[in-house]
């Protein structure tokens, strides 16, 4: 079975559209693309600059593979640092959008150019540390940007839009027949948005589907602030804890499902079986989350 090129290219395209819409804004003070915000509450431009930087790093990794060399190692990004915010905020909206468009095109072209062994066999490139290259592209090109943009809406009084974005992301992943790991990531993002909005029953079911599809997500769920209400909810959280062995720590997460199980989990996440309900390959290497409040 070959690498999931079409699905990954489609997921990158979905995230790219969301980036464009955030940059354009809807005319309100909260979502205007030109808003810089502050170091304590990032605006759209610095947030998109951060997303562009992460995508550019993945583009460099792809170039390195195609050229037969080792890419540079990238350090952590501390979202609480005023210096980090200032560097992003110094960029113009036009320059940031230009960088995003170039990176999105290069990521998609890279998926077409990379050979299956490079995308599917981490052993070919020790610097991947056992991670699948195609899934790393999904993380940087889809999961990371959609998660941050949804968080932005959640912190700016647009919870319904955040849930709608993540619902559509899960539906798109299902439509593209994305592999389980990627589908789980899309479900995880939806669970986070549902939890912040207070839909704990829906969030628990979506998160359970995500963990079944991609068990590696338990680590994220254990520390994700958006899932705090779910972790504190007791009964709702037990639904998810049952998917793994971390019930004692009241920790959750998401990963694999195959065949009919996978289809059922995807349907739940997309909203077909659950009213309204229906975030690892490459950790974001970030300290905390962008302060978007």
N, C-alpha and C positions, 0 to 999 in steps of 0.2 A: 504494500500500500504506500502510495507516494505522500509527500508532504502536503499539508492542507493549504496550498497556496491561495486558492480562490477565497476560502473562508477568511484567512488572515487579511488579504487585500480588502475584502468587504468590511471587516471590522475596523481597519484603519480608516476607510472612507467614512464610516459612521461617526467615528470620533472626530474626524476632520470637519464634518458638517457642524457638529456641536461647537467646535472651537470657533468656526466662522460666525455662528449665531451669537455666541457670547461676546465676541469682539464687536459685533454690530449693536447688540443690546436692543432693548425695546423702548428706549427713550426715557426710562425711569432713572432716578439717581442711583438706585441700587445696582442696576445692570448695565449702565452705560459703558460701552467698551473703552472709552477714554478715561474712566475713573482709575486713579492710581491707588486709592485707599491709603492706609498707613501701615507701618511696620506691625501694628497690632491687629489690623484688619485689612488684608490684602485686597486690592481692587482687581479688576479683570485683566488689565495689562500685565502687571507683574506675575499674576497667576499663569497667564498664557506664555509669558517669557520663560517661566520655569518649565512648563510642559514642552516648549520648543527646545530647551536645553537638553532635557532628557531624551527627546527624540533624536536630536543631533548626535548624542552619545551612541545611541543604537545604530545610527547611520554609519558612524565611524567603525563600529564593530563589524558591520556588514562589509564595508570597504576593506577592512583588514582581512577578513576571510577570503574575499575575492582576490586579494593581492598576495595571499599566502604569508601574512605576517601577524604578529600578536598585537592586539589593540591595547591602548593604555588602560590602566585601572582607574576607575573613578571613585572619588571619596564620597563621604556622606554629605548631605545637604541639610543644614540646620535651619528649619523654618522659623525658629524663634530669633534668629540673628538679624538685627537691624541692618547689618552690612549686606547680608544676602538680599533682603528686601530692597535696599537702596540700589543695588546693582541691577535688579530686575526692573525696578520702577524708572530707572534712567533710560530705558529703551523706549523708543517711540512705538505707538500702536502699529504704524505702517511697517516698521522694520520687523516687529515681532510676527505680524501676519505673514510677511514675506518669508521669514525663517520657517514658520510652521508649514507653509505650502511647499517649500523646497524639501523639508524633511519628510512630509507625508508622501510626496512623489518618490523620493529616494527609497523610503521604506518599502513602498509597493513595488518599485522596480527591482529592489534587492530581493524580494521574495520570488520574483520571476527569474532572477539571474542565479541565485544560489542553487547548488546541486542538492538533491535529496540527501546524500550522505552527510553533508554539512548541516542541514536542517534537522535531521533525525538522529544523528549519532554524536552525542556529546563527547565521546571518547576521542574523536578526531581533533578536538581543540581543548586541551587541558584547562585553559583559562575560563572555560564555561563551567568548570567545577561540577560537572554532571548534569547541567541544565540543558534542556532542549532549546536550540537556537530559535526555532519557529515560535515557541511559547514565550521566549524572551521578547521577541518582536511584538507579540500580542500584549504583553505586560506594558511595554513602553509605548506602543502605538495605539492601544485601545483601553486597557484597564486603568492605567494611570491617568490619562486625560479625562475619561468619563467619570472616574471617581472624584477627581478634583473639581470638575465642573458641577457635578451634582452637589458636592459639599458647598460650593459657592452659592448655589441656589438655596440650599437648606439654611445657610447662615444669613441669607438676605431676604427672608420672609417669603420664599417661593417653594414651600415644601411640596406642593402638588406638582410643580414643574420638575422638581428633583426626582420624585417617584415616577413621573411619566417618562422622564429621560431614561432612567434605569430599567423601567418596564420595556421600553422600546429597544434598549440595548440587549436585554435578554431575548426578546422576540426576534431581533435581528440575528443574534447568534444561533438561535434555533433555525431560522429560515435558511441561514448559510450552512446548516449542518456542521457547525463548528465542533471540533473534538471536545471530549468531556472536560478536559482541563480548562479550556477557554470558556465553555458553557458554564462551568462552575464559577468562574470569575465574574461572569455577567450576572449570575444569580446572587453572588455575594454582594455586589454593588447595590442590587435592588433591595436585599435584606437590610443593608445599612440605611438606605433612605427610608424604608418602611419603619425601622426601629426609631429613627429620629422623629418621624412624624407621629409615633405613638401607636402604630399598628403592630403590636407585639405578636399577636397570634399569626398574622400574615408573615411577619419577619421571621418568626421561628420556623415556619414551614418552608419559606424560601431559603433560609440559611441551611436547613437540613438537606434540602435538595442540592444546594451548592456543595456541601461537605461530601455528600454521596458522590457527586461528580468529580470533585477535586479535594481529597482529604487533606492536602497540604495547607489548605486555607484555615485549618484549625489554629495555626500559630497566629495568623492575622486576627482571627476572631477573638483570641484571648486577650489582645491588647488594643483592639480598635475602640476608640472612644465612642464612635457612633453606635456601637453595639452594647454600650454600657447599660442602657435601659433593659435590654434583653437579658443580659447576664444577671441583672438584679431582679428579674421578674419571677424567678423560681420555677413555677410550673411550665411557663412558656419555654423556658430555656432547657428544661429537661427533654423536650422533644428533640432538640439538637444534640444534647449530650449523649443521647442514645445512639447516635451515629458513630461515636468513637469511644475511646477509653478514658476520657478526661472528665467524667462527670464529677469526680471529687473536687476538682478545681473549678467546676462550673465554667468550663471552657468549650468553645465550639469552633466549627470550621467546615470546609467543603472539598470534594474531589470527584471520585470516579463512579460511573454507572454505565452499564452497557445494555444493549438490546432494549427490551420493553421497559426496563427500569429507567434507562436514560430518557426514553421518550416521555415517560410519566413525569419524571423530575423536570424535564424541559417544559412540559405542558403546564405544570404547577407554576413554574417561574414566570411563564409568559402570560398567565392569567386565564388559562382555559379551564382549569379545574378548581381554582381558588379565587374567590371574589377579589378582584383588584390586585391580588398578590402576584395573582396568577393562581468583590471588591475582588515551597513556591519556586516558580521558574526563575524569577529574577526579582528579589526584593527591591522595593523602590530605592533602597539605600538613602532613606531620609530619616531625619530626627524629628519626630512629631509630625503634625500636619500643618499646612499653611494656615495661619491665623486669619480665617476669612470672616470672623464674626462681625 
